[in-house]
Amino acid sequence: MGKVKDKSEYPLSDFSDIVKKAYDRGVSDQGVTVAKLIEDLKIDLLNMKVQ
């Protein structure tokens, strides 16, 4: 069967920080679109996975 990944591999605090950053940007930056926020969020999450 498949290899079980350790839950501590990706700390929850990193994920929370990325989501909080996206939320704060969405609230404070009136010129940003939802599509741009989602694009940036995807990039940040992929970068977290790579590290």
VMD Tcl script that builds the backbone (N, CA, C; Angstrom):
set m [mol new atoms 153]
animate dup $m
set s [atomselect $m all]
$s set {name element resname resid chain x y z} {
  {N N MET 1 A 0.827 -1.179 0.000}
  {CA C MET 1 A 0.000 0.000 0.000}
  {C C MET 1 A 0.874 1.246 0.000}
  {N N GLY 2 A 0.224 2.415 -0.011}
  {CA C GLY 2 A 0.958 3.680 -0.082}
  {C C GLY 2 A 1.668 4.017 1.212}
  {N N LYS 3 A 2.664 4.825 1.086}
  {CA C LYS 3 A 3.440 5.257 2.236}
  {C C LYS 3 A 2.656 6.330 2.994}
  {N N VAL 4 A 2.505 6.177 4.279}
  {CA C VAL 4 A 1.791 7.153 5.099}
  {C C VAL 4 A 2.724 8.307 5.400}
  {N N LYS 5 A 2.241 9.529 5.125}
  {CA C LYS 5 A 3.063 10.710 5.373}
  {C C LYS 5 A 2.897 11.155 6.817}
  {N N ASP 6 A 3.983 11.618 7.387}
  {CA C ASP 6 A 3.974 12.136 8.747}
  {C C ASP 6 A 3.245 13.473 8.765}
  {N N LYS 7 A 2.268 13.618 9.666}
  {CA C LYS 7 A 1.485 14.850 9.729}
  {C C LYS 7 A 2.340 16.048 10.099}
  {N N SER 8 A 3.460 15.846 10.748}
  {CA C SER 8 A 4.314 16.962 11.151}
  {C C SER 8 A 5.203 17.435 10.003}
  {N N GLU 9 A 5.086 16.807 8.839}
  {CA C GLU 9 A 5.920 17.173 7.698}
  {C C GLU 9 A 5.669 18.617 7.269}
  {N N TYR 10 A 4.427 19.060 7.306}
  {CA C TYR 10 A 4.049 20.418 6.939}
  {C C TYR 10 A 3.392 21.057 8.151}
  {N N PRO 11 A 4.134 21.861 8.889}
  {CA C PRO 11 A 3.579 22.448 10.114}
  {C C PRO 11 A 2.327 23.266 9.845}
  {N N LEU 12 A 1.361 23.131 10.711}
  {CA C LEU 12 A 0.100 23.852 10.583}
  {C C LEU 12 A 0.322 25.348 10.675}
  {N N SER 13 A 1.315 25.774 11.436}
  {CA C SER 13 A 1.574 27.207 11.580}
  {C C SER 13 A 1.969 27.828 10.242}
  {N N ASP 14 A 2.715 27.101 9.413}
  {CA C ASP 14 A 3.082 27.615 8.090}
  {C C ASP 14 A 1.833 27.816 7.239}
  {N N PHE 15 A 0.946 26.829 7.245}
  {CA C PHE 15 A -0.295 26.919 6.490}
  {C C PHE 15 A -1.140 28.083 6.994}
  {N N SER 16 A -1.257 28.209 8.294}
  {CA C SER 16 A -2.046 29.287 8.883}
  {C C SER 16 A -1.475 30.656 8.521}
  {N N ASP 17 A -0.162 30.767 8.538}
  {CA C ASP 17 A 0.478 32.041 8.184}
  {C C ASP 17 A 0.188 32.417 6.735}
  {N N ILE 18 A 0.225 31.446 5.840}
  {CA C ILE 18 A -0.039 31.704 4.425}
  {C C ILE 18 A -1.487 32.144 4.213}
  {N N VAL 19 A -2.416 31.453 4.857}
  {CA C VAL 19 A -3.832 31.807 4.720}
  {C C VAL 19 A -4.098 33.181 5.331}
  {N N LYS 20 A -3.497 33.461 6.486}
  {CA C LYS 20 A -3.683 34.760 7.136}
  {C C LYS 20 A -3.142 35.875 6.251}
  {N N LYS 21 A -1.986 35.639 5.631}
  {CA C LYS 21 A -1.403 36.652 4.751}
  {C C LYS 21 A -2.336 36.943 3.574}
  {N N ALA 22 A -2.919 35.907 2.996}
  {CA C ALA 22 A -3.848 36.092 1.878}
  {C C ALA 22 A -5.101 36.842 2.334}
  {N N TYR 23 A -5.607 36.491 3.504}
  {CA C TYR 23 A -6.795 37.169 4.035}
  {C C TYR 23 A -6.500 38.646 4.285}
  {N N ASP 24 A -5.387 38.929 4.949}
  {CA C ASP 24 A -5.025 40.316 5.249}
  {C C ASP 24 A -4.864 41.129 3.969}
  {N N ARG 25 A -4.280 40.529 2.965}
  {CA C ARG 25 A -4.112 41.224 1.689}
  {C C ARG 25 A -5.463 41.487 1.033}
  {N N GLY 26 A -6.364 40.536 1.098}
  {CA C GLY 26 A -7.690 40.709 0.522}
  {C C GLY 26 A -8.488 41.794 1.210}
  {N N VAL 27 A -8.299 41.928 2.512}
  {CA C VAL 27 A -9.019 42.947 3.275}
  {C C VAL 27 A -8.417 44.330 3.055}
  {N N SER 28 A -7.095 44.422 3.009}
  {CA C SER 28 A -6.443 45.732 2.960}
  {C C SER 28 A -6.231 46.276 1.549}
  {N N ASP 29 A -6.037 45.417 0.571}
  {CA C ASP 29 A -5.736 45.853 -0.802}
  {C C ASP 29 A -7.025 45.882 -1.623}
  {N N GLN 30 A -7.570 47.064 -1.811}
  {CA C GLN 30 A -8.854 47.199 -2.501}
  {C C GLN 30 A -8.756 46.877 -4.001}
  {N N GLY 31 A -7.572 46.928 -4.576}
  {CA C GLY 31 A -7.411 46.692 -6.004}
  {C C GLY 31 A -7.176 45.235 -6.388}
  {N N VAL 32 A -7.029 44.359 -5.416}
  {CA C VAL 32 A -6.730 42.963 -5.710}
  {C C VAL 32 A -8.024 42.210 -6.034}
  {N N THR 33 A -7.931 41.306 -6.988}
  {CA C THR 33 A -9.097 40.496 -7.370}
  {C C THR 33 A -9.031 39.141 -6.670}
  {N N VAL 34 A -10.169 38.480 -6.620}
  {CA C VAL 34 A -10.214 37.144 -6.017}
  {C C VAL 34 A -9.318 36.189 -6.801}
  {N N ALA 35 A -9.335 36.305 -8.118}
  {CA C ALA 35 A -8.500 35.434 -8.951}
  {C C ALA 35 A -7.020 35.617 -8.627}
  {N N LYS 36 A -6.590 36.853 -8.417}
  {CA C LYS 36 A -5.182 37.128 -8.098}
  {C C LYS 36 A -4.838 36.580 -6.713}
  {N N LEU 37 A -5.764 36.733 -5.760}
  {CA C LEU 37 A -5.529 36.180 -4.423}
  {C C LEU 37 A -5.366 34.666 -4.468}
  {N N ILE 38 A -6.231 34.007 -5.218}
  {CA C ILE 38 A -6.165 32.545 -5.330}
  {C C ILE 38 A -4.875 32.120 -6.019}
  {N N GLU 39 A -4.486 32.832 -7.051}
  {CA C GLU 39 A -3.237 32.522 -7.757}
  {C C GLU 39 A -2.048 32.644 -6.811}
  {N N ASP 40 A -1.986 33.739 -6.060}
  {CA C ASP 40 A -0.888 33.935 -5.106}
  {C C ASP 40 A -0.911 32.892 -4.000}
  {N N LEU 41 A -2.107 32.541 -3.542}
  {CA C LEU 41 A -2.250 31.524 -2.500}
  {C C LEU 41 A -1.747 30.170 -2.989}
  {N N LYS 42 A -2.083 29.811 -4.226}
  {CA C LYS 42 A -1.595 28.544 -4.797}
  {C C LYS 42 A -0.078 28.510 -4.846}
  {N N ILE 43 A 0.509 29.624 -5.287}
  {CA C ILE 43 A 1.975 29.700 -5.388}
  {C C ILE 43 A 2.616 29.543 -4.010}
  {N N ASP 44 A 2.068 30.255 -3.014}
  {CA C ASP 44 A 2.617 30.163 -1.656}
  {C C ASP 44 A 2.499 28.744 -1.104}
  {N N LEU 45 A 1.361 28.099 -1.339}
  {CA C LEU 45 A 1.172 26.735 -0.833}
  {C C LEU 45 A 2.098 25.743 -1.535}
  {N N LEU 46 A 2.294 25.909 -2.831}
  {CA C LEU 46 A 3.226 25.038 -3.541}
  {C C LEU 46 A 4.652 25.248 -3.053}
  {N N ASN 47 A 5.015 26.492 -2.788}
  {CA C ASN 47 A 6.353 26.775 -2.265}
  {C C ASN 47 A 6.538 26.153 -0.888}
  {N N MET 48 A 5.491 26.151 -0.063}
  {CA C MET 48 A 5.560 25.523 1.248}
  {C C MET 48 A 5.794 24.021 1.095}
  {N N LYS 49 A 5.121 23.418 0.129}
  {CA C LYS 49 A 5.236 21.978 -0.106}
  {C C LYS 49 A 6.654 21.622 -0.567}
  {N N VAL 50 A 7.255 22.457 -1.390}
  {CA C VAL 50 A 8.596 22.203 -1.928}
  {C C VAL 50 A 9.642 22.297 -0.835}
  {N N GLN 51 A 9.480 23.252 0.066}
  {CA C GLN 51 A 10.478 23.446 1.120}
  {C C GLN 51 A 10.438 22.269 2.013}
}
mol reanalyze $m
mol bondsrecalc $m
mol representation Tube
mol addrep $m
